[in-house]
Amino acid sequence: MGNFFSREDSPYYISEEQEEDVIDDEDFIPASKEQLQDKAERMDPHITTDAAINEFCNLENAKENVDRVSDNILNVEKVNEIEKELDLYEKISLIYLLYDDAEVALQYMLQLQNDVQLQILTEWALTSKDKWNVKLLEALCIIQNYYILCNMLGYDKKELEVRFLPENEGSSLFIDCIKKKLYRIADSFDNLTTKKFLKIVRDDFQNKRLDFKDYGVQYLEMYFLYWITIKYIFPPHNLKNVCHAFKVMERYDITESLEDLVAKHVVERPRCTNFNFDYNLEKIPRRSTSESPNLQIDLIGQSSLSSGFSDSSLSSARIRKISHEEDDCYNIDPNCPGVCLIVNQENFYTEFSDEWKHLLPKTDKKLENRIGTNIDRDKLKETFEKFGFVVITKDNLDHNYIIPAVKEVISQVPNNSSFIVCILSHGLEGKIYGVNSIPIDVKEIQGVMCKHNSRLKGQPKVLILQSCQGQECQEVTSDDSQEGHDDDQDLQTDGPSVTMVPQTADMLVFWATVPGFGAIRDKKRGSWFIQSLCDKIKEKADKMHLQEICTMVKQEVIRKRWETRKSVRVMVPIEESTFSRFFFLPPIKRAGH
């Protein structure tokens, strides 16, 4: 338990030997409100709150108590309700506080700024590990949304403040202390102060020949995240650049507090799974309420996508096999579950015909051949054939042959079946390329999938896109890397306008990457996205419906890293759905059946 404290020389440090005595003490009594307040006042302001609380807490019941809160008060359905009550600024603030990966958090914020309707907190809860509910409560306290905490969840405000100390900038439980401090700085600045601060930083960027990006004066947290990704700041070890800006503003109070946090090294990133203390939320009094609360990039460009979650994907707080009423699931014939079309674009050239070359994008960049795409094609074919799908592959189609290919195959889909289209290509924002380097709108493909076969009315239609939505890869700082190879020559991206994807009934679209960024492909192993999707389908289809599988794919892909000498690149898949029911794949077809 000693490692729960920020420093071993703290007056509240408990050694491992003392910890055993505390745990074995049957008469051990949890802290009262007065005891906690007294300790909070006497403790070193730079020691995290868990140091004081741990001295009083019953450690043995920690997991049981937190799990009970998760099940009864803060489950995923409740997070979905909470998210509906948040405005844009609150969502951005919570993403900033909750997400550990700066680049992933920044990309989600950019989508929200572009009016993309995403349930990002719900997805975070689904993919987070133990005690996510406590971390969310702490974040809500920090942004001071007591309507949700007290009115919706029924907690007592004073007790929450005692437990989480939201206004104490030197302490935290699960939220990174530097994040908390920078958030409170952003929250305290008015527009004029923020503009002055950003001007100083912008001038410093020019002096250092760095690319300054503007996110609007209201969202200072987005600037902090971007600066982390390019290593302009490097918390918790180096905040010199922003401290310099505060000094220029003569805000020495802010500078000193930040420098003090860095100097004491008490702001290491929280790792919730390593915490083992009893944070008994059930002891917080709740108000009486009527309700119990080898890599390349496949490019695609910035597109306004709708929510990656439909209501049906939120029916279970845990990812598990559950029983469903027959009306809740699509009626799929297990003997003929559907048809899968794979459009595999490998060898690219520049259109030379006068009839079509005026449709070429106005760019000098030539699309490279997509080495490794055949690995994805073969993996998709093998995967869907295992589940009884009829799989048809089309290789190297010009732009004017893609839509006819979709029409040709969709006409073969029988009753009580599904239709899946997988397109492996380069792309732009909301577009994919023919091998003649001319793009077509994804919305055209969706329109054909939804209107060209009346037998598919009310049946699931799935569009899977391994292509980029922009020319740049998302980047993170190198300390966050988890896998990859420096300048791996086997890793590339696919590809070189903002388009609203139409809402079409009973359709799921799963993109390899969020708008504005590249989709990474390993020339020897296939793309991260497609390989993960196929693996998760085969692994989870007997337990989960397709949208739950998509969540698992996103969770796995987000953790991957492509390291180069200059940066560490990441990828964030995105899903949009108008499914009205659950889409379960049939059992895997066994040999001889």
C-alpha positions as CSV (number, residue, x, y, z in Angstrom):
1,M,0.0,0.0,0.0
2,G,3.0,2.3,0.4
3,N,3.1,3.0,-3.3
4,F,-0.4,4.6,-3.1
5,F,1.3,7.6,-1.5
6,S,3.0,10.3,-3.4
7,R,6.1,10.2,-1.2
8,E,7.3,7.7,1.4
9,D,8.3,10.4,3.7
10,S,4.7,11.6,4.0
11,P,3.5,11.7,7.6
12,Y,0.6,9.6,6.3
13,Y,2.8,6.9,4.6
14,I,1.9,3.3,5.6
15,S,4.5,0.6,5.1
16,E,3.7,-2.8,3.7
17,E,4.0,-4.2,7.3
18,Q,1.5,-1.6,8.6
19,E,-0.8,-2.4,5.7
20,E,-1.0,-6.0,6.8
21,D,-1.9,-4.9,10.3
22,V,-4.7,-2.6,9.0
23,I,-6.2,-5.3,6.7
24,D,-6.2,-7.9,9.4
25,D,-7.8,-5.6,12.0
26,E,-11.4,-6.7,12.3
27,D,-12.3,-3.7,14.4
28,F,-11.0,-1.2,11.9
29,I,-13.6,1.6,11.5
30,P,-14.0,3.7,8.3
31,A,-13.4,7.4,8.4
32,S,-16.1,9.8,9.4
33,K,-16.7,13.0,7.5
34,E,-15.1,15.0,10.3
35,Q,-12.0,12.9,10.3
36,L,-11.6,13.2,6.5
37,Q,-12.0,17.0,6.7
38,D,-9.5,17.2,9.5
39,K,-6.9,15.1,7.6
40,A,-7.5,17.0,4.4
41,E,-6.7,20.3,6.2
42,R,-3.6,18.9,7.8
43,M,-2.1,17.0,4.9
44,D,0.6,18.3,2.6
45,P,-1.3,19.9,-0.4
46,H,1.0,18.1,-2.8
47,I,0.1,14.7,-1.5
48,T,-2.7,13.0,-3.4
49,T,-6.0,12.6,-1.5
50,D,-5.7,8.8,-1.5
51,A,-2.8,9.2,1.0
52,A,-5.1,10.6,3.7
53,I,-8.1,8.5,2.9
54,N,-6.2,5.2,2.8
55,E,-5.2,5.7,6.4
56,F,-8.8,5.4,7.4
57,C,-10.4,3.0,4.8
58,N,-11.4,-0.6,5.1
59,L,-9.3,-2.1,2.3
60,E,-10.9,-5.6,2.0
61,N,-14.3,-4.5,0.7
62,A,-13.0,-2.1,-2.0
63,K,-13.8,-4.1,-5.1
64,E,-17.2,-5.3,-3.8
65,N,-18.2,-1.7,-3.0
66,V,-17.1,-0.2,-6.2
67,D,-18.7,-3.0,-8.3
68,R,-22.0,-2.4,-6.4
69,V,-21.9,1.2,-7.3
70,S,-21.1,0.4,-10.9
71,D,-24.0,-2.0,-11.1
72,N,-26.7,-0.1,-9.2
73,I,-25.8,3.6,-9.8
74,L,-23.2,4.2,-12.5
75,N,-23.7,1.6,-15.2
76,V,-23.3,2.2,-18.9
77,E,-27.0,3.0,-19.4
78,K,-26.7,5.7,-16.8
79,V,-23.6,7.1,-18.5
80,N,-25.7,7.3,-21.7
81,E,-28.3,9.3,-19.8
82,I,-25.6,11.6,-18.3
83,E,-24.1,12.3,-21.7
84,K,-27.4,13.6,-23.0
85,E,-27.4,16.3,-20.2
86,L,-23.9,17.6,-21.1
87,D,-23.2,20.6,-23.3
88,L,-20.2,20.6,-25.7
89,Y,-17.9,22.4,-23.3
90,E,-18.6,19.8,-20.6
91,K,-18.0,16.9,-22.9
92,I,-14.7,18.3,-24.1
93,S,-13.7,18.9,-20.4
94,L,-14.6,15.4,-19.4
95,I,-12.8,13.8,-22.4
96,Y,-9.7,15.9,-21.5
97,L,-9.8,14.6,-17.9
98,L,-10.7,11.0,-18.5
99,Y,-8.8,9.9,-21.6
100,D,-5.2,9.0,-21.0
101,D,-4.2,9.1,-24.7
102,A,-3.8,12.8,-25.7
103,E,-4.1,12.2,-29.5
104,V,-7.2,10.0,-29.2
105,A,-8.9,12.5,-26.9
106,L,-8.1,15.4,-29.3
107,Q,-9.6,13.6,-32.3
108,Y,-12.8,12.9,-30.4
109,M,-12.9,16.6,-29.4
110,L,-12.5,17.6,-33.1
111,Q,-15.4,15.4,-34.1
112,L,-17.6,17.0,-31.4
113,Q,-16.6,20.5,-32.6
114,N,-17.7,19.4,-36.1
115,D,-21.2,18.5,-34.7
116,V,-20.6,14.8,-35.0
117,Q,-23.0,13.1,-32.7
118,L,-20.9,10.6,-30.7
119,Q,-21.5,8.9,-27.4
120,I,-17.8,9.2,-26.5
121,L,-18.2,8.9,-22.7
122,T,-20.4,5.8,-23.1
123,E,-17.7,4.2,-25.3
124,W,-15.1,5.2,-22.7
125,A,-17.1,3.5,-20.0
126,L,-17.5,0.4,-22.1
127,T,-13.8,0.0,-22.8
128,S,-12.4,1.2,-19.5
129,K,-11.2,-1.1,-16.8
130,D,-12.1,-1.4,-13.1
131,K,-13.2,1.7,-11.1
132,W,-14.1,3.8,-14.2
133,N,-17.2,4.9,-12.3
134,V,-15.2,6.4,-9.5
135,K,-13.0,8.2,-12.0
136,L,-16.1,9.6,-13.8
137,L,-17.5,10.9,-10.5
138,E,-14.2,12.6,-9.7
139,A,-14.2,14.2,-13.1
140,L,-17.8,15.4,-12.7
141,C,-16.8,16.9,-9.4
142,I,-13.8,18.7,-11.0
143,I,-16.0,20.3,-13.6
144,Q,-18.6,21.0,-10.9
145,N,-21.6,19.5,-12.6
146,Y,-23.6,19.0,-9.4
147,Y,-26.9,18.7,-11.2
148,I,-25.8,15.3,-12.5
149,L,-24.1,14.3,-9.3
150,C,-26.8,15.3,-6.9
151,N,-30.1,15.5,-8.9
152,M,-29.5,12.5,-11.3
153,L,-27.3,10.3,-9.2
154,G,-28.5,11.4,-5.8
155,Y,-25.2,12.1,-4.1
156,D,-24.6,14.7,-1.4
157,K,-22.6,17.6,-2.6
158,K,-20.7,18.3,0.6
159,E,-19.7,14.6,1.0
160,L,-18.5,14.5,-2.6
161,E,-16.3,17.6,-2.0
162,V,-14.8,16.0,1.1
163,R,-14.0,12.8,-0.8
164,F,-12.7,14.2,-4.0
165,L,-11.4,17.7,-3.0
166,P,-12.2,19.1,-6.5
167,E,-10.8,22.6,-5.7
168,N,-7.5,21.3,-4.3
169,E,-5.2,21.5,-7.3
170,G,-2.5,19.5,-5.7
171,S,-4.4,16.3,-5.0
172,S,-6.4,13.8,-7.0
173,L,-7.5,10.1,-6.8
174,F,-7.8,8.9,-10.4
175,I,-7.4,12.1,-12.5
176,D,-3.9,13.1,-13.4
177,C,-2.9,16.1,-11.2
178,I,-1.4,18.0,-14.0
179,K,-4.5,17.6,-16.1
180,K,-6.6,18.8,-13.2
181,K,-4.4,21.8,-12.6
182,L,-4.4,22.8,-16.3
183,Y,-8.1,22.3,-16.5
184,R,-8.6,24.7,-13.6
185,I,-6.4,27.2,-15.2
186,A,-8.4,27.0,-18.4
187,D,-11.7,27.2,-16.5
188,S,-10.5,30.3,-14.6
189,F,-9.4,32.3,-17.7
190,D,-11.9,34.6,-19.4
191,N,-11.7,35.1,-23.2
192,L,-9.4,38.1,-23.0
193,T,-6.9,36.3,-20.7
194,T,-7.0,33.2,-22.9
195,K,-6.3,35.2,-26.1
196,K,-3.4,36.9,-24.4
197,F,-2.0,33.5,-23.3
198,L,-2.4,32.0,-26.8
199,K,-0.8,35.0,-28.5
200,I,2.3,34.5,-26.3
201,V,2.4,30.8,-27.1
202,R,1.8,31.4,-30.8
203,D,4.8,33.8,-31.0
204,D,6.9,31.1,-29.3
205,F,5.7,28.6,-31.9
206,Q,6.8,30.9,-34.6
207,N,10.2,31.3,-33.0
208,K,10.6,27.6,-32.7
209,R,9.2,27.0,-36.2
210,L,6.4,24.9,-35.0
211,D,2.9,24.5,-36.5
212,F,0.4,26.3,-34.3
213,K,-3.2,25.0,-34.6
214,D,-6.2,27.1,-33.6
215,Y,-9.1,25.4,-31.8
216,G,-11.1,28.4,-30.6
217,V,-10.7,30.5,-27.5
218,Q,-13.2,28.5,-25.5
219,Y,-11.4,25.2,-25.6
220,L,-8.0,25.7,-24.1
221,E,-7.9,22.0,-23.1
222,M,-7.6,21.1,-26.8
223,Y,-4.5,23.3,-27.1
224,F,-3.0,21.5,-24.1
225,L,-3.6,18.1,-25.7
226,Y,-2.1,19.2,-29.1
227,W,0.9,20.6,-27.4
228,I,1.4,17.3,-25.6
229,T,1.2,15.3,-28.9
230,I,4.0,17.5,-30.5
231,K,6.0,17.5,-27.2
232,Y,5.8,21.2,-26.8
233,I,4.9,20.3,-23.2
234,F,5.7,17.0,-21.7
235,P,3.8,16.5,-18.4
236,P,4.7,15.7,-15.7
237,H,8.4,16.3,-16.4
238,N,8.5,19.4,-18.5
239,L,6.1,22.3,-18.6
240,K,8.7,25.0,-19.2
241,N,7.1,26.4,-22.3
242,V,3.7,27.1,-20.7
243,C,5.3,28.3,-17.5
244,H,7.3,30.8,-19.6
245,A,4.0,32.1,-21.1
246,F,2.5,32.5,-17.6
247,K,5.6,34.4,-16.5
248,V,5.3,36.8,-19.5
249,M,1.7,37.3,-18.3
250,E,3.0,38.0,-14.8
251,R,1.0,35.1,-13.5
252,Y,3.7,33.9,-11.1
253,D,1.2,32.1,-8.9
254,I,0.3,29.7,-11.7
255,T,4.0,29.3,-12.7
256,E,5.1,28.5,-9.2
257,S,2.3,25.9,-8.6
258,L,3.1,24.1,-11.9
259,E,6.8,24.1,-11.2
260,D,6.2,22.8,-7.7
261,L,4.1,19.9,-9.0
262,V,6.8,19.0,-11.6
263,A,9.6,19.3,-9.0
264,K,8.0,17.0,-6.5
265,H,7.1,14.4,-9.1
266,V,3.7,13.7,-7.5
267,V,1.8,13.7,-10.7
268,E,2.4,10.3,-12.3
269,R,-0.4,9.2,-14.5
270,P,-3.0,7.3,-12.4
271,R,-3.4,3.6,-13.3
272,C,-6.7,2.7,-11.9
273,T,-6.2,-1.1,-12.0
274,N,-3.2,-0.7,-9.6
275,F,-5.3,1.0,-6.9
276,N,-6.4,-1.4,-4.2
277,F,-7.9,0.9,-1.6
278,D,-11.4,0.9,-0.4
279,Y,-13.1,3.9,-2.0
280,N,-16.5,3.2,-0.5
281,L,-18.9,5.3,-2.5
282,E,-21.8,3.6,-0.8
283,K,-20.8,5.5,2.3
284,I,-21.4,8.8,0.6
285,P,-24.9,9.8,1.6
286,R,-27.3,10.1,-1.3
287,R,-30.1,12.5,-1.5
288,S,-33.6,11.0,-1.4
289,T,-34.9,11.0,-5.0
290,S,-37.8,9.4,-6.8
291,E,-35.3,7.4,-9.0
292,S,-32.4,5.3,-8.1
293,P,-30.0,6.8,-10.0
294,N,4.8,-2.7,-41.7
295,L,2.7,0.3,-42.2
296,Q,1.1,2.7,-44.8
297,I,-1.8,5.0,-44.6
298,D,-5.1,4.5,-46.4
299,L,-6.4,8.0,-46.6
300,I,-10.0,9.4,-46.0
301,G,-10.8,13.1,-45.3
302,Q,-12.8,15.0,-42.7
303,S,-16.5,14.0,-42.8
304,S,-19.4,14.7,-40.4
305,L,-20.3,11.2,-39.2
306,S,-23.2,10.4,-37.0
307,S,-23.0,8.6,-33.7
308,G,-20.9,5.5,-33.4
309,F,-23.5,4.0,-31.1
310,S,-27.1,3.4,-31.6
311,D,-29.4,2.8,-28.7
312,S,-29.3,-1.0,-29.4
313,S,-25.6,-1.1,-28.7
314,L,-26.1,0.2,-25.2
315,S,-28.5,-2.4,-24.0
316,S,-25.9,-4.1,-21.8
317,A,-23.6,-2.5,-19.3
318,R,-21.1,-5.3,-19.8
319,I,-20.0,-6.9,-23.0
320,R,-21.3,-10.4,-22.6
321,K,-23.7,-12.9,-24.2
322,I,-27.2,-12.0,-23.1
323,S,-30.6,-13.3,-24.0
324,H,-32.8,-11.2,-26.3
325,E,-36.4,-11.2,-27.3
326,E,-36.9,-12.4,-30.9
327,D,-38.2,-9.0,-31.9
328,D,-34.9,-7.4,-30.7
329,C,-32.8,-9.2,-33.3
330,Y,-32.7,-9.2,-37.0
331,N,-34.2,-12.3,-38.6
332,I,-31.2,-14.0,-40.3
333,D,-31.4,-17.3,-42.1
334,P,-28.6,-19.4,-40.6
335,N,-28.3,-21.4,-43.8
336,C,-28.0,-18.3,-45.9
337,P,-27.0,-15.4,-43.6
338,G,-26.0,-13.1,-46.4
339,V,-23.7,-12.0,-49.2
340,C,-20.3,-10.2,-48.7
341,L,-18.7,-8.1,-51.5
342,I,-15.0,-7.3,-51.1
343,V,-13.6,-4.6,-53.4
344,N,-9.9,-4.9,-53.2
345,Q,-7.9,-2.0,-54.7
346,E,-4.2,-2.7,-55.0
347,N,-2.6,-1.4,-58.2
348,F,-3.2,2.4,-58.8
349,Y,-2.6,4.5,-61.9
350,T,-3.5,8.0,-62.9
351,E,-6.5,8.2,-65.3
352,F,-5.4,9.3,-68.7
353,S,-8.7,9.2,-70.6
354,D,-10.1,12.6,-71.6
355,E,-13.5,11.4,-70.6
356,W,-12.6,11.0,-67.0
357,K,-9.4,12.8,-66.1
358,H,-11.2,16.0,-65.3
359,L,-12.5,14.1,-62.2
360,L,-9.0,13.6,-60.8
361,P,-8.3,15.5,-57.5
362,K,-6.3,18.6,-57.9
363,T,-3.1,17.2,-56.3
364,D,0.3,16.3,-57.6
365,K,0.5,13.3,-55.2
366,K,0.4,10.0,-56.9
367,L,-1.4,7.1,-55.2
368,E,0.9,4.3,-54.4
369,N,0.1,0.7,-54.8
370,R,-1.4,-0.8,-51.7
371,I,1.0,-3.6,-50.8
372,G,-0.5,-6.0,-48.3
373,T,-4.1,-5.4,-49.2
374,N,-4.5,-9.0,-50.5
375,I,-3.8,-10.2,-47.0
376,D,-6.8,-8.3,-45.8
377,R,-8.9,-9.5,-48.7
378,D,-8.1,-13.1,-48.0
379,K,-8.7,-12.7,-44.2
380,L,-12.1,-11.2,-44.8
381,K,-13.1,-13.9,-47.3
382,E,-12.0,-16.7,-44.9
383,T,-13.8,-15.0,-42.0
384,F,-17.2,-14.5,-43.6
385,E,-17.2,-17.8,-45.3
386,K,-16.8,-19.5,-41.9
387,F,-20.2,-18.0,-41.0
388,G,-21.9,-19.2,-44.2
389,F,-21.7,-16.0,-46.2
390,V,-21.4,-16.1,-50.0
391,V,-18.2,-14.0,-50.6
392,I,-17.6,-12.3,-53.9
393,T,-14.3,-10.4,-54.5
394,K,-13.6,-7.7,-57.1
395,D,-10.1,-6.6,-57.6
396,N,-8.8,-3.3,-59.0
397,L,-11.9,-1.5,-60.0
398,D,-11.9,1.9,-61.7
399,H,-14.2,4.5,-60.1
400,N,-17.0,3.9,-62.6
401,Y,-17.1,0.2,-62.0
402,I,-17.5,0.3,-58.2
403,I,-21.2,1.2,-58.0
404,P,-22.2,-1.3,-60.8
405,A,-20.3,-4.0,-58.8
406,V,-22.4,-3.2,-55.7
407,K,-25.6,-3.3,-57.7
408,E,-24.7,-6.5,-59.4
409,V,-23.9,-8.3,-56.1
410,I,-26.8,-6.8,-54.0
411,S,-29.3,-8.2,-56.5
412,Q,-28.2,-11.7,-55.4
413,V,-29.1,-11.3,-51.7
414,P,-32.1,-13.5,-50.8
415,N,-34.8,-13.0,-48.2
416,N,-33.9,-13.0,-44.5
417,S,-30.3,-12.2,-45.2
418,S,-27.8,-9.4,-44.8
419,F,-25.5,-7.6,-47.2
420,I,-21.9,-6.7,-46.3
421,V,-19.6,-4.5,-48.5
422,C,-15.9,-4.3,-47.6
423,I,-13.8,-1.7,-49.5
424,L,-10.0,-1.7,-49.3
425,S,-8.6,1.4,-50.9
426,H,-7.1,4.8,-50.7
427,G,-9.5,7.5,-49.7
428,L,-10.4,11.1,-48.9
429,E,-12.9,12.6,-46.5
430,G,-16.1,10.7,-47.2
431,K,-14.7,9.3,-50.4
432,I,-12.9,6.2,-51.7
433,Y,-10.7,5.8,-54.8
434,G,-11.0,3.8,-57.9
435,V,-7.7,2.4,-59.0
436,N,-7.7,5.1,-61.7
437,S,-7.2,7.6,-58.9
438,I,-10.7,9.1,-59.2
439,P,-12.7,9.2,-56.0
440,I,-16.4,8.4,-55.5
441,D,-18.7,9.5,-52.6
442,V,-19.3,6.9,-49.9
443,K,-22.9,8.1,-49.7
444,E,-23.5,6.9,-53.2
445,I,-22.5,3.4,-52.1
446,Q,-24.8,3.6,-49.1
447,G,-27.6,4.8,-51.3
448,V,-27.3,1.7,-53.5
449,M,-27.0,-0.6,-50.5
450,C,-30.3,0.7,-49.0
451,K,-32.4,1.1,-52.1
452,H,-31.4,-1.4,-54.7
453,N,-32.9,-4.6,-53.3
454,S,-36.4,-4.5,-51.6
455,R,-35.6,-7.9,-50.0
456,L,-33.1,-6.0,-47.8
457,K,-35.7,-3.6,-46.4
458,G,-35.5,-4.0,-42.6
459,Q,-32.4,-6.2,-42.9
460,P,-28.9,-5.3,-41.8
461,K,-26.5,-3.7,-44.3
462,V,-22.9,-3.2,-43.3
463,L,-20.2,-1.1,-45.0
464,I,-16.6,-1.7,-43.9
465,L,-14.0,0.9,-45.1
466,Q,-10.3,0.4,-44.9
467,S,-9.2,3.7,-46.3
468,C,-8.0,7.0,-45.0
469,Q,-10.0,10.1,-44.1
470,G,-7.0,12.5,-44.4
471,Q,-3.4,12.8,-45.2
472,E,-1.9,12.8,-41.7
473,C,-1.5,10.1,-39.1
474,Q,-2.6,10.9,-35.5
475,E,0.4,11.2,-33.2
476,V,1.2,10.6,-29.6
477,T,4.3,11.2,-27.5
478,S,6.8,8.4,-27.6
479,D,6.4,7.5,-24.0
480,D,2.9,6.3,-24.7
481,S,4.0,3.8,-27.3
482,Q,3.0,0.2,-26.8
483,E,4.0,-1.5,-30.0
484,G,5.6,-0.8,-33.3
485,H,9.0,-0.4,-34.8
486,D,11.0,2.8,-35.5
487,D,10.5,3.9,-39.1
488,D,9.1,0.5,-39.9
489,Q,9.2,0.3,-43.7
490,D,6.3,-2.2,-43.7
491,L,3.9,0.4,-42.3
492,Q,2.1,2.8,-44.7
493,T,-1.1,4.8,-45.0
494,D,-3.8,4.5,-47.7
495,G,-4.5,7.6,-49.7
496,P,-3.3,11.2,-50.5
497,S,-14.2,18.3,-48.3
498,V,-16.6,17.7,-45.8
499,T,-19.4,15.4,-46.8
500,M,-22.4,14.5,-44.6
501,V,-23.0,10.7,-44.8
502,P,-26.7,10.3,-45.2
503,Q,-28.8,8.5,-42.5
504,T,-29.9,5.2,-44.1
505,A,-32.1,2.7,-42.3
506,D,-30.6,-0.5,-40.8
507,M,-27.1,0.3,-41.9
508,L,-23.8,0.2,-40.0
509,V,-20.7,1.9,-41.4
510,F,-17.4,1.1,-39.8
511,W,-14.4,3.3,-40.9
512,A,-10.8,2.4,-40.2
513,T,-10.1,5.9,-38.9
514,V,-11.8,9.1,-37.8
515,P,-12.2,12.0,-40.3
516,G,-9.1,13.9,-41.2
517,F,-6.6,11.1,-40.6
518,G,-4.9,8.1,-42.2
519,A,-5.6,4.4,-41.9
520,I,-2.5,2.4,-41.2
521,R,-1.7,-0.7,-43.2
522,D,1.1,-3.2,-42.6
523,K,2.5,-4.4,-46.0
524,K,3.4,-7.8,-44.6
525,R,0.6,-8.4,-42.2
526,G,-2.4,-6.5,-43.5
527,S,-4.1,-3.4,-42.0
528,W,-4.5,-3.1,-38.2
529,F,-8.2,-2.4,-38.7
530,I,-9.2,-5.4,-40.9
531,Q,-7.0,-7.9,-39.1
532,S,-8.4,-6.9,-35.8
533,L,-12.0,-6.9,-37.1
534,C,-11.7,-10.5,-38.5
535,D,-10.0,-11.7,-35.3
536,K,-12.7,-10.2,-33.1
537,I,-15.6,-11.5,-35.3
538,K,-14.2,-15.1,-35.1
539,E,-13.5,-14.7,-31.4
540,K,-16.6,-12.9,-30.2
541,A,-19.5,-13.6,-32.6
542,D,-20.9,-16.4,-30.4
543,K,-21.2,-13.9,-27.5
544,M,-21.7,-10.5,-29.0
545,H,-23.8,-8.7,-31.6
546,L,-21.9,-6.8,-34.3
547,Q,-21.8,-3.4,-32.7
548,E,-20.3,-4.8,-29.5
549,I,-17.7,-6.5,-31.7
550,C,-17.0,-3.1,-33.3
551,T,-16.4,-1.6,-29.8
552,M,-13.8,-4.4,-29.1
553,V,-12.1,-3.7,-32.4
554,K,-11.9,0.1,-31.6
555,Q,-10.5,-0.7,-28.2
556,E,-7.7,-3.0,-29.7
557,V,-6.8,-0.7,-32.6
558,I,-6.6,2.4,-30.4
559,R,-3.9,0.7,-28.3
560,K,-1.6,0.1,-31.3
561,R,1.4,2.3,-32.1
562,W,3.5,3.0,-35.1
563,E,6.8,4.5,-34.0
564,T,8.9,6.7,-36.2
565,R,11.9,8.8,-35.4
566,K,9.8,11.9,-35.2
567,S,6.6,10.7,-33.6
568,V,4.4,7.8,-32.5
569,R,1.3,7.4,-34.7
570,V,-2.1,6.0,-33.7
571,M,-5.4,5.2,-35.3
572,V,-9.0,5.6,-34.1
573,P,-11.7,3.7,-35.9
574,I,-15.2,5.2,-36.0
575,E,-18.6,3.6,-36.4
576,E,-22.0,5.0,-37.3
577,S,-25.1,3.0,-37.1
578,T,-28.9,3.2,-37.8
579,F,-29.4,-0.4,-36.8
580,S,-32.8,-0.9,-35.2
581,R,-32.1,-4.3,-33.9
582,F,-29.2,-6.5,-32.8
583,F,-27.2,-8.2,-35.6
584,F,-25.9,-11.5,-34.5
585,L,-23.9,-13.6,-36.9
586,P,-25.0,-17.3,-37.2
587,P,-22.8,-20.1,-35.7
588,I,-19.6,-20.9,-37.6
589,K,-20.2,-23.5,-40.3
590,R,-18.4,-26.7,-39.5
591,A,-16.8,-29.0,-42.1
592,G,-19.4,-31.3,-43.5
593,H,-22.4,-29.1,-42.6
